């Protein structure tokens, strides 16, 4: 945890300080929605507080709906964003194919900046996690005899998410996490339609390697540039495929006298 040895905020009651500290760890993605918090003993040791102060701090978080506690099972981080009951607009976004290109533009805006921040702010622990996610993705892509599109898409998404987490910007991170389903759908589309083609596959693999290298080496401008080029080139390749499909469809219709 990046702030474990720092003093708690002065001027607040100890339980309020505990609650504030845990809120920050949740915002920073150290504790994620659905994740079980460490035991009371471990939290007390890490935060340097009494069990009474910790329990009161946890009660404050429960009252805000930030954590859920079950007797005998501990406390878990609550689901902070609505799931399941998506708005009609979100269904339109997810189901309409034109949304894919809009989503790639949004990804470029958010992930370009997150790559730059990750390179400049990332800690040694962040770099270890980014490298781990990169290697999981790269090793699978290199070793699998037959690529499972969904598995590779999830590994790809996990790598990009690890980079975003290293930005240490909670608002940016939670904005990206709120779009998880949409973001994953864009990754799935790129893997499904491009990865079986030799040239795009080589390009994607090279760009992932360059992004990983730039971020872990702290090259902020290079990381941003690679992230932007990665998403721009994927968008262009998908547009080219769409236009080719439309040309083939028109030709087929003419052949069948459907004019």
C-alpha atoms as one frame of an Amber mdcrd trajectory, in Angstrom:
protein
   0.000   0.000   0.000   1.527   3.330  -1.020   0.510   5.284   2.081   0.897
   2.675   4.830   3.647   4.419   6.743   2.287   7.946   6.448   0.715   9.659
   9.452  -3.042   9.861   9.577  -4.640  13.262   9.027  -4.398  15.537  12.080
  -7.399  17.527  13.327  -9.942  14.699  12.951 -11.228  12.156  15.447  -9.315
   8.906  15.091 -12.317   6.943  13.693 -12.878   9.691  11.084  -9.200   9.505
  10.163  -9.487   5.726   9.764 -12.560   6.115   7.537 -10.845   8.802   5.438
  -7.737   6.657   5.014  -9.737   3.602   3.926 -11.805   5.717   1.541  -8.604
   6.900  -0.097  -7.335   3.348  -0.493 -10.640   2.380  -2.121 -10.522   5.405
  -4.447  -6.942   4.527  -5.391  -8.024   1.022  -6.333  -6.031  -0.703  -3.581
  -9.308  -2.211  -2.364 -11.710  -2.893  -5.236 -15.503  -3.382  -5.303 -16.348
  -6.866  -4.071 -12.940  -7.342  -2.446 -12.747  -8.588   1.137 -10.908  -6.143
   3.387  -7.960  -7.461   5.422  -8.674  -8.710   8.924  -9.204  -6.198  11.729
  -5.887  -7.182  13.274  -4.010  -6.583  10.048  -5.744  -3.260   9.408  -4.979
  -2.110  12.943  -1.309  -2.992  12.470  -1.113  -1.288   9.075  -2.927   1.874
  10.131  -1.435   2.039  13.609  -4.799   2.397  15.374  -6.724   0.613  18.100
  -9.384  -1.965  17.296 -12.050   0.336  18.764 -11.059   3.189  16.413 -10.939
   0.808  13.448 -14.395  -0.611  14.172 -15.868   2.877  14.494 -14.177   3.867
  11.212 -15.675   0.809   9.510 -19.094   1.726  10.935 -18.760   5.163   9.294
 -18.033   3.522   5.942 -21.004   1.170   6.351 -23.295   4.128   7.052 -22.158
   5.669   3.739 -22.768   2.434   1.842 -19.069   2.115   0.963 -18.565  -1.289
   2.596 -20.804  -4.226   3.463 -20.230  -6.322   6.591 -21.479  -9.838   7.274
 -21.157 -11.331  10.730 -18.379 -13.892  10.685 -17.360 -13.059   7.095 -15.696
  -9.661   7.451 -16.222  -6.516   5.377 -16.154  -6.159   1.611 -16.035  -3.062
  -0.561 -19.531  -2.369  -1.846 -20.437  -2.111  -5.522 -19.871   1.596  -6.027
 -21.340   1.812  -9.516 -24.765   0.509 -10.606 -24.686  -2.830 -12.420 -27.338
  -4.892 -14.129 -29.975  -2.169 -14.479 -28.320  -0.261 -17.283 -30.017   2.785
 -18.714 -31.584   2.571 -22.199 -28.790   4.850 -23.408 -26.138   2.393 -22.219
 -27.955  -0.431 -24.032 -27.925   1.651 -27.199 -24.232   2.331 -26.787 -23.459
  -1.339 -26.269 -25.628  -2.698 -29.066 -25.056  -0.142 -31.837 -21.990  -0.957
 -33.981 -21.255   2.719 -34.734 -20.585   3.239 -31.032 -17.357   1.275 -31.413
 -15.581   4.136 -33.171 -16.914   6.710 -30.697 -15.682   4.490 -27.881 -12.207
   4.206 -29.397 -12.060   8.018 -29.497 -13.011   8.180 -25.812 -10.434   5.524
 -24.986  -7.779   7.602 -26.730  -8.711  10.664 -24.655  -8.629   8.763 -21.366
  -5.953   6.120 -21.929  -3.470   8.465 -23.576  -3.485  10.624 -20.452  -3.497
   7.639 -18.100  -0.407   6.223 -19.870   1.383   9.552 -19.480   0.482   9.774
 -15.794   1.381   6.117 -15.192   4.854   6.686 -16.618   5.426   9.757 -14.446
   3.640   8.679 -11.245   3.826   4.896 -11.220   5.527   3.232  -8.259   7.780
   0.172  -8.329   4.765  -1.909  -7.258   2.736  -0.477 -10.153   5.509  -1.383
 -12.586   5.613  -4.947 -11.263   1.850  -5.316 -11.759   1.938  -3.747 -15.241
   4.750  -6.085 -16.266   2.877  -9.065 -14.836  -0.274  -8.205 -16.808   1.763
  -7.546 -19.948   3.568 -10.877 -19.690   0.309 -12.784 -19.110  -1.117 -11.242
 -22.270   2.034 -11.578 -24.388   2.816 -15.141 -23.269  -0.703 -16.307 -24.085
  -0.652 -14.618 -27.491   2.711 -16.202 -28.312   2.149 -19.712 -26.963  -1.512
 -20.506 -27.653  -2.002 -22.764 -30.661  -5.557 -21.490 -31.083  -6.438 -18.044
 -29.719  -9.505 -17.833 -27.503 -10.802 -14.391 -28.485 -12.595 -13.696 -25.197
  -9.625 -14.789 -23.075  -7.142 -12.672 -25.026  -9.529  -9.696 -24.924  -9.737
  -9.948 -21.130  -5.948 -10.211 -20.813  -5.580  -7.205 -23.134  -8.109  -5.216
 -21.083  -6.368  -6.188 -17.814  -3.060  -4.835 -19.136  -4.584  -1.496 -20.113
  -6.407  -1.325 -16.762  -3.139  -1.907 -14.879  -1.639   1.060 -16.733  -4.660
   3.196 -15.819  -4.412   2.189 -12.156  -0.816   3.422 -12.111  -2.014   6.926
 -13.022  -2.991   7.421  -9.367  -5.894   9.593 -10.503  -9.002   8.119  -8.829
 -11.466  10.085 -10.970  -9.792   8.946 -14.204  -9.604   5.357 -12.974 -13.232
   5.186 -11.850 -14.379   6.825 -15.083 -12.670   4.027 -16.995 -14.027   1.379
 -14.622 -17.566   2.731 -15.047 -17.191   1.954 -18.762 -15.743  -1.525 -18.234
 -18.337  -3.403 -20.296 -18.095  -0.945 -23.171 -14.290  -0.859 -23.033 -14.108
  -4.640 -23.011 -16.436  -4.779 -26.019 -14.050  -2.536 -27.969 -11.094  -4.752
 -27.060 -13.100  -7.837 -28.019 -13.918  -6.280 -31.415 -10.278  -5.480 -32.161
  -9.112  -8.980 -31.180 -11.927 -10.726 -33.063 -11.605  -8.782 -36.310  -7.892
  -7.990 -36.424  -5.848 -10.519 -34.496  -6.212 -13.329 -37.021  -4.582 -11.094
 -39.670  -0.750 -11.278 -39.594   0.037  -7.585 -40.158  -2.451  -6.154 -37.605
  -1.475  -8.844 -35.073   2.200  -7.903 -35.396   1.351  -4.203 -35.085  -0.789
  -4.716 -31.959   1.866  -6.877 -30.290   4.581  -4.317 -31.041   2.502  -1.425
 -29.741   1.723  -3.272 -26.512   5.434  -3.962 -26.049   6.287  -0.297 -26.711
   3.594   0.897 -24.288   4.839  -1.448 -21.581   8.436  -0.350 -22.083   7.609
   3.373 -22.085   5.496   3.190 -18.928   7.884   1.069 -16.846  10.846   3.211
 -17.975   9.071   6.409 -16.941   8.954   7.873 -20.473   5.758   9.896 -20.096
   5.558  11.561 -23.517   6.466   8.350 -25.321   3.873   6.393 -23.343   1.145
   8.867 -24.274   2.174   8.856 -27.944   2.216   5.049 -28.162  -1.184   4.759
 -26.453  -2.699   7.263 -28.880  -1.120   5.618 -31.928  -2.291   2.201 -30.733
  -5.937   3.235 -30.519  -5.823   5.371 -33.671  -4.374   2.562 -35.757  -6.913
   0.029 -34.430  -9.745   2.429 -35.265  -8.415   2.951 -38.787  -7.969  -0.772
 -39.405 -11.530  -1.487 -38.253 -12.851   1.307 -40.487 -10.933  -0.160 -43.428
 -12.455  -3.580 -42.755 -15.927  -2.079 -42.521 -15.509  -0.242 -45.821 -14.214
  -3.409 -47.492 -17.217  -5.338 -46.195 -19.574  -2.682 -47.567 -17.853  -2.806
 -50.988 -18.167  -6.594 -51.076 -21.818  -6.367 -50.088 -22.555  -3.836 -52.834
 -20.751  -5.991 -55.394 -22.700  -9.053 -54.305 -25.991  -7.181 -54.590 -25.114
  -6.032 -58.120 -24.178  -9.573 -59.040 -27.587 -10.752 -57.881 -29.388  -7.886
 -59.672 -30.546  -6.289 -56.422 -29.995  -2.786 -57.711
